[in-house]
Amino acid sequence: MQEHAASPEAMEELGRATAAMAQCGSVIALVGGLGAGKTHWTKGFVAGIGSPAAVTSPTFGLVHEYSGGRFPVIHLDFYRLETAAELVALGWDEYLDQDGIVIAEWADRFPELLPPETLWLRFTVESDGSRSVREGKQ
């Protein structure tokens, strides 16, 4: 699968489409540079789950939790973490054990901590300024 988005709103629509197929217990790994659309995709995903939450990047808070939809969504950002031990100390294992969906931005920093069934999505800024999302293994 490879999808293109010409605007932030189109990226949010891609997230909504994925949410329609999401199941409780899913882990979704988002990989891509700054400004590639990861947080906009997550906004759409959370809205698609049915949550009214205002989604923002968890870069500085590291973790945001969104409720009010079909499932709770745990949104993490690994960008500022230096070691896998920091992620574990943050409660990573507990987040994976919760009934909900885990979305991890910059997931390629600690791929060894993600379960084998993780959905990996790679975000790219194209030469024309659009964004693309493609599914693939870590």
TORBA-736460 format. One record per residue: residue in one letter; x, y, z of N, C-alpha, C in turn. Coordinates in steps of 0.2 Angstrom, whole numbers, plus 5000, padded with zeros to 4 digits. Layout:
BEGIN
+--------+--------+---------+------+---------+----------+-------+--------+---------+------+
: residu : n.east : n.north : n.up : ca.east : ca.north : ca.up : c.east : c.north : c.up :
+--------+--------+---------+------+---------+----------+-------+--------+---------+------+
:      A :      X :       Y :    Z :       X :        Y :     Z :      X :       Y :    Z :
...
+--------+--------+---------+------+---------+----------+-------+--------+---------+------+
***
This chain:
BEGIN
+--------+--------+---------+------+---------+----------+-------+--------+---------+------+
: residu : n.east : n.north : n.up : ca.east : ca.north : ca.up : c.east : c.north : c.up :
+--------+--------+---------+------+---------+----------+-------+--------+---------+------+
:      M :   5004 :    4994 : 5000 :    5000 :     5000 :  5000 :   5004 :    5006 : 5000 :
:      Q :   5003 :    5011 : 4996 :    5006 :     5018 :  4996 :   5000 :    5023 : 4994 :
:      E :   5000 :    5027 : 4999 :    4995 :     5033 :  4998 :   4998 :    5039 : 4998 :
:      H :   4995 :    5044 : 4994 :    4998 :     5051 :  4994 :   4993 :    5056 : 4997 :
:      A :   4995 :    5061 : 5000 :    4991 :     5066 :  5003 :   4994 :    5073 : 5001 :
:      A :   4990 :    5077 : 4997 :    4992 :     5084 :  4995 :   4992 :    5089 : 5000 :
:      S :   4988 :    5088 : 5006 :    4987 :     5093 :  5011 :   4987 :    5089 : 5018 :
:      P :   4987 :    5093 : 5023 :    4986 :     5091 :  5030 :   4979 :    5087 : 5031 :
:      E :   4974 :    5090 : 5028 :    4967 :     5087 :  5028 :   4967 :    5080 : 5025 :
:      A :   4971 :    5080 : 5019 :    4971 :     5073 :  5015 :   4975 :    5068 : 5020 :
:      M :   4980 :    5070 : 5023 :    4984 :     5066 :  5028 :   4979 :    5063 : 5033 :
:      E :   4975 :    5068 : 5036 :    4970 :     5066 :  5041 :   4965 :    5061 : 5038 :
:      E :   4963 :    5062 : 5032 :    4959 :     5057 :  5029 :   4962 :    5050 : 5029 :
:      L :   4968 :    5049 : 5027 :    4972 :     5043 :  5027 :   4972 :    5040 : 5034 :
:      G :   4973 :    5044 : 5039 :    4972 :     5041 :  5046 :   4965 :    5039 : 5048 :
:      R :   4960 :    5042 : 5046 :    4953 :     5040 :  5047 :   4952 :    5033 : 5043 :
:      A :   4954 :    5033 : 5037 :    4953 :     5026 :  5034 :   4956 :    5021 : 5037 :
:      T :   4962 :    5022 : 5040 :    4965 :     5016 :  5044 :   4962 :    5015 : 5050 :
:      A :   4959 :    5020 : 5054 :    4955 :     5019 :  5060 :   4949 :    5015 : 5059 :
:      A :   4946 :    5015 : 5053 :    4940 :     5011 :  5051 :   4941 :    5004 : 5052 :
:      M :   4948 :    5002 : 5050 :    4950 :     4995 :  5051 :   4953 :    4993 : 5057 :
:      A :   4954 :    4997 : 5061 :    4958 :     4996 :  5067 :   4955 :    4991 : 5072 :
:      Q :   4959 :    4988 : 5076 :    4956 :     4983 :  5081 :   4960 :    4984 : 5087 :
:      C :   4956 :    4983 : 5093 :    4959 :     4984 :  5099 :   4965 :    4980 : 5100 :
:      G :   4970 :    4983 : 5103 :    4977 :     4979 :  5104 :   4982 :    4980 : 5098 :
:      S :   4980 :    4984 : 5093 :    4984 :     4986 :  5088 :   4990 :    4990 : 5090 :
:      V :   4996 :    4989 : 5087 :    5002 :     4994 :  5088 :   5003 :    4996 : 5081 :
:      I :   5004 :    5003 : 5080 :    5005 :     5006 :  5074 :   5012 :    5010 : 5075 :
:      A :   5017 :    5009 : 5071 :    5023 :     5012 :  5071 :   5024 :    5017 : 5065 :
:      L :   5025 :    5023 : 5067 :    5025 :     5029 :  5062 :   5033 :    5031 : 5061 :
:      V :   5035 :    5031 : 5055 :    5042 :     5032 :  5054 :   5042 :    5038 : 5048 :
:      G :   5046 :    5043 : 5049 :    5047 :     5048 :  5044 :   5050 :    5054 : 5047 :
:      G :   5053 :    5059 : 5043 :    5056 :     5065 :  5046 :   5051 :    5070 : 5049 :
:      L :   5054 :    5075 : 5051 :    5050 :     5081 :  5054 :   5046 :    5084 : 5048 :
:      G :   5039 :    5085 : 5050 :    5035 :     5088 :  5045 :   5032 :    5083 : 5039 :
:      A :   5033 :    5076 : 5040 :    5031 :     5072 :  5035 :   5024 :    5070 : 5036 :
:      G :   5020 :    5072 : 5041 :    5013 :     5071 :  5042 :   5011 :    5066 : 5047 :
:      K :   5016 :    5063 : 5051 :    5014 :     5058 :  5056 :   5008 :    5061 : 5061 :
:      T :   5009 :    5067 : 5064 :    5004 :     5069 :  5068 :   4997 :    5071 : 5065 :
:      H :   4997 :    5073 : 5059 :    4991 :     5074 :  5055 :   4988 :    5068 : 5054 :
:      W :   4991 :    5063 : 5052 :    4989 :     5056 :  5051 :   4985 :    5054 : 5058 :
:      T :   4989 :    5055 : 5063 :    4986 :     5053 :  5070 :   4980 :    5057 : 5072 :
:      K :   4980 :    5063 : 5070 :    4973 :     5067 :  5071 :   4968 :    5064 : 5068 :
:      G :   4969 :    5062 : 5061 :    4963 :     5058 :  5058 :   4962 :    5052 : 5061 :
:      F :   4967 :    5048 : 5063 :    4965 :     5041 :  5066 :   4961 :    5042 : 5072 :
:      V :   4963 :    5046 : 5077 :    4960 :     5047 :  5083 :   4952 :    5050 : 5081 :
:      A :   4951 :    5054 : 5077 :    4945 :     5056 :  5075 :   4941 :    5050 : 5072 :
:      G :   4944 :    5046 : 5068 :    4941 :     5040 :  5065 :   4939 :    5035 : 5070 :
:      I :   4942 :    5035 : 5076 :    4941 :     5030 :  5081 :   4934 :    5033 : 5085 :
:      G :   4933 :    5039 : 5084 :    4927 :     5042 :  5087 :   4928 :    5047 : 5093 :
:      S :   4935 :    5048 : 5094 :    4937 :     5052 :  5100 :   4936 :    5060 : 5098 :
:      P :   4933 :    5064 : 5102 :    4933 :     5071 :  5101 :   4940 :    5074 : 5103 :
:      A :   4945 :    5071 : 5105 :    4951 :     5074 :  5108 :   4954 :    5078 : 5103 :
:      A :   4958 :    5083 : 5105 :    4962 :     5087 :  5101 :   4969 :    5084 : 5101 :
:      V :   4971 :    5082 : 5096 :    4977 :     5078 :  5095 :   4983 :    5083 : 5094 :
:      T :   4988 :    5083 : 5098 :    4994 :     5087 :  5097 :   5000 :    5082 : 5097 :
:      S :   5006 :    5084 : 5094 :    5012 :     5080 :  5094 :   5014 :    5079 : 5102 :
:      P :   5016 :    5073 : 5103 :    5019 :     5071 :  5110 :   5026 :    5072 : 5111 :
:      T :   5029 :    5076 : 5106 :    5037 :     5077 :  5106 :   5039 :    5079 : 5113 :
:      F :   5036 :    5084 : 5116 :    5039 :     5086 :  5123 :   5036 :    5082 : 5129 :
:      G :   5029 :    5080 : 5128 :    5026 :     5077 :  5134 :   5028 :    5069 : 5133 :
:      L :   5030 :    5067 : 5128 :    5032 :     5060 :  5126 :   5026 :    5055 : 5125 :
:      V :   5020 :    5056 : 5129 :    5014 :     5052 :  5129 :   5008 :    5056 : 5129 :
:      H :   5003 :    5055 : 5125 :    4997 :     5058 :  5125 :   4992 :    5052 : 5125 :
:      E :   4987 :    5052 : 5129 :    4981 :     5047 :  5129 :   4975 :    5050 : 5127 :
:      Y :   4971 :    5047 : 5122 :    4965 :     5050 :  5120 :   4960 :    5045 : 5121 :
:      S :   4954 :    5047 : 5124 :    4949 :     5043 :  5126 :   4942 :    5045 : 5122 :
:      G :   4937 :    5042 : 5123 :    4931 :     5044 :  5120 :   4929 :    5041 : 5114 :
:      G :   4933 :    5037 : 5111 :    4931 :     5033 :  5105 :   4930 :    5026 : 5106 :
:      R :   4930 :    5022 : 5101 :    4929 :     5015 :  5101 :   4934 :    5012 : 5106 :
:      F :   4940 :    5014 : 5105 :    4946 :     5012 :  5109 :   4950 :    5018 : 5112 :
:      P :   4953 :    5017 : 5118 :    4958 :     5022 :  5119 :   4964 :    5022 : 5115 :
:      V :   4967 :    5028 : 5113 :    4973 :     5028 :  5109 :   4978 :    5031 : 5113 :
:      I :   4984 :    5027 : 5114 :    4990 :     5030 :  5117 :   4995 :    5032 : 5111 :
:      H :   4997 :    5038 : 5112 :    5001 :     5041 :  5106 :   5008 :    5043 : 5109 :
:      L :   5013 :    5040 : 5107 :    5020 :     5041 :  5110 :   5024 :    5044 : 5105 :
:      D :   5029 :    5047 : 5107 :    5034 :     5050 :  5102 :   5041 :    5048 : 5105 :
:      F :   5045 :    5044 : 5101 :    5052 :     5041 :  5104 :   5057 :    5046 : 5102 :
:      Y :   5056 :    5052 : 5099 :    5061 :     5056 :  5096 :   5066 :    5059 : 5101 :
:      R :   5064 :    5060 : 5107 :    5068 :     5063 :  5112 :   5071 :    5058 : 5117 :
:      L :   5069 :    5052 : 5116 :    5072 :     5046 :  5120 :   5079 :    5044 : 5118 :
:      E :   5083 :    5043 : 5122 :    5090 :     5041 :  5120 :   5091 :    5033 : 5120 :
:      T :   5088 :    5030 : 5125 :    5089 :     5023 :  5125 :   5082 :    5019 : 5126 :
:      A :   5082 :    5013 : 5124 :    5076 :     5008 :  5125 :   5074 :    5008 : 5133 :
:      A :   5079 :    5008 : 5137 :    5078 :     5008 :  5144 :   5073 :    5014 : 5146 :
:      E :   5074 :    5020 : 5143 :    5070 :     5026 :  5145 :   5063 :    5024 : 5143 :
:      L :   5062 :    5021 : 5137 :    5055 :     5019 :  5135 :   5052 :    5014 : 5140 :
:      V :   5055 :    5009 : 5142 :    5053 :     5004 :  5146 :   5051 :    5008 : 5153 :
:      A :   5055 :    5012 : 5155 :    5054 :     5016 :  5162 :   5048 :    5020 : 5161 :
:      L :   5046 :    5023 : 5155 :    5040 :     5027 :  5154 :   5034 :    5023 : 5154 :
:      G :   5035 :    5016 : 5155 :    5029 :     5012 :  5155 :   5027 :    5008 : 5149 :
:      W :   5031 :    5008 : 5144 :    5030 :     5005 :  5138 :   5026 :    4998 : 5138 :
:      D :   5029 :    4994 : 5142 :    5026 :     4987 :  5143 :   5018 :    4988 : 5145 :
:      E :   5017 :    4992 : 5150 :    5010 :     4993 :  5152 :   5006 :    4996 : 5147 :
:      Y :   5008 :    5001 : 5143 :    5004 :     5003 :  5137 :   5002 :    4998 : 5132 :
:      L :   5007 :    4993 : 5131 :    5006 :     4987 :  5126 :   5001 :    4983 : 5129 :
:      D :   5000 :    4982 : 5136 :    4995 :     4978 :  5139 :   4988 :    4981 : 5140 :
:      Q :   4988 :    4987 : 5139 :    4981 :     4990 :  5140 :   4976 :    4988 : 5134 :
:      D :   4970 :    4989 : 5135 :    4965 :     4988 :  5130 :   4964 :    4994 : 5126 :
:      G :   4968 :    4995 : 5121 :    4967 :     5001 :  5117 :   4972 :    5000 : 5111 :
:      I :   4974 :    5006 : 5108 :    4978 :     5006 :  5102 :   4984 :    5010 : 5104 :
:      V :   4990 :    5008 : 5102 :    4996 :     5011 :  5103 :   4999 :    5014 : 5096 :
:      I :   5000 :    5020 : 5096 :    5003 :     5024 :  5090 :   5010 :    5027 : 5092 :
:      A :   5015 :    5024 : 5089 :    5022 :     5027 :  5091 :   5025 :    5030 : 5085 :
:      E :   5026 :    5037 : 5086 :    5030 :     5041 :  5081 :   5038 :    5040 : 5082 :
:      W :   5042 :    5040 : 5077 :    5049 :     5039 :  5077 :   5050 :    5032 : 5080 :
:      A :   5046 :    5027 : 5078 :    5046 :     5020 :  5081 :   5053 :    5017 : 5079 :
:      D :   5056 :    5019 : 5073 :    5062 :     5015 :  5071 :   5068 :    5017 : 5076 :
:      R :   5067 :    5021 : 5081 :    5072 :     5022 :  5086 :   5073 :    5016 : 5090 :
:      F :   5068 :    5012 : 5092 :    5068 :     5006 :  5096 :   5064 :    5001 : 5093 :
:      P :   5065 :    4998 : 5087 :    5061 :     4993 :  5084 :   5061 :    4987 : 5088 :
:      E :   5066 :    4985 : 5092 :    5066 :     4979 :  5095 :   5061 :    4979 : 5101 :
:      L :   5058 :    4984 : 5103 :    5053 :     4984 :  5108 :   5046 :    4984 : 5105 :
:      L :   5045 :    4984 : 5099 :    5038 :     4983 :  5096 :   5037 :    4976 : 5094 :
:      P :   5030 :    4974 : 5095 :    5028 :     4967 :  5094 :   5029 :    4966 : 5087 :
:      P :   5029 :    4959 : 5085 :    5030 :     4957 :  5078 :   5024 :    4959 : 5074 :
:      E :   5018 :    4959 : 5077 :    5012 :     4961 :  5072 :   5011 :    4968 : 5071 :
:      T :   5016 :    4972 : 5073 :    5016 :     4980 :  5073 :   5014 :    4982 : 5065 :
:      L :   5010 :    4986 : 5064 :    5009 :     4989 :  5057 :   5014 :    4995 : 5057 :
:      W :   5019 :    4994 : 5052 :    5024 :     5000 :  5051 :   5021 :    5004 : 5045 :
:      L :   5021 :    5011 : 5046 :    5019 :     5015 :  5041 :   5025 :    5020 : 5040 :
:      R :   5028 :    5021 : 5034 :    5033 :     5026 :  5032 :   5030 :    5032 : 5029 :
:      F :   5032 :    5038 : 5032 :    5030 :     5044 :  5029 :   5035 :    5048 : 5026 :
:      T :   5034 :    5050 : 5020 :    5039 :     5054 :  5016 :   5036 :    5060 : 5013 :
:      V :   5041 :    5065 : 5013 :    5039 :     5072 :  5009 :   5042 :    5071 : 5002 :
:      E :   5037 :    5071 : 4997 :    5039 :     5071 :  4990 :   5042 :    5077 : 4988 :
:      S :   5045 :    5077 : 4982 :    5048 :     5083 :  4979 :   5043 :    5088 : 4977 :
:      D :   5037 :    5087 : 4976 :    5032 :     5092 :  4975 :   5028 :    5094 : 4981 :
:      G :   5031 :    5092 : 4987 :    5028 :     5095 :  4993 :   5022 :    5091 : 4996 :
:      S :   5020 :    5086 : 4992 :    5015 :     5081 :  4995 :   5018 :    5076 : 4999 :
:      R :   5014 :    5073 : 5003 :    5017 :     5067 :  5007 :   5014 :    5061 : 5005 :
:      S :   5018 :    5055 : 5006 :    5016 :     5049 :  5005 :   5017 :    5044 : 5011 :
:      V :   5012 :    5039 : 5011 :    5013 :     5035 :  5017 :   5013 :    5028 : 5014 :
:      R :   5017 :    5024 : 5016 :    5018 :     5017 :  5013 :   5018 :    5012 : 5019 :
:      E :   5015 :    5006 : 5018 :    5016 :     5001 :  5023 :   5022 :    4997 : 5022 :
:      G :   5025 :    4995 : 5027 :    5031 :     4991 :  5026 :   5034 :    4988 : 5033 :
:      K :   5037 :    4983 : 5032 :    5041 :     4980 :  5038 :   5046 :    4985 : 5041 :
:      Q :   5048 :    4984 : 5047 :    5052 :     4989 :  5050 :   5059 :    4988 : 5046 :
+--------+--------+---------+------+---------+----------+-------+--------+---------+------+
***
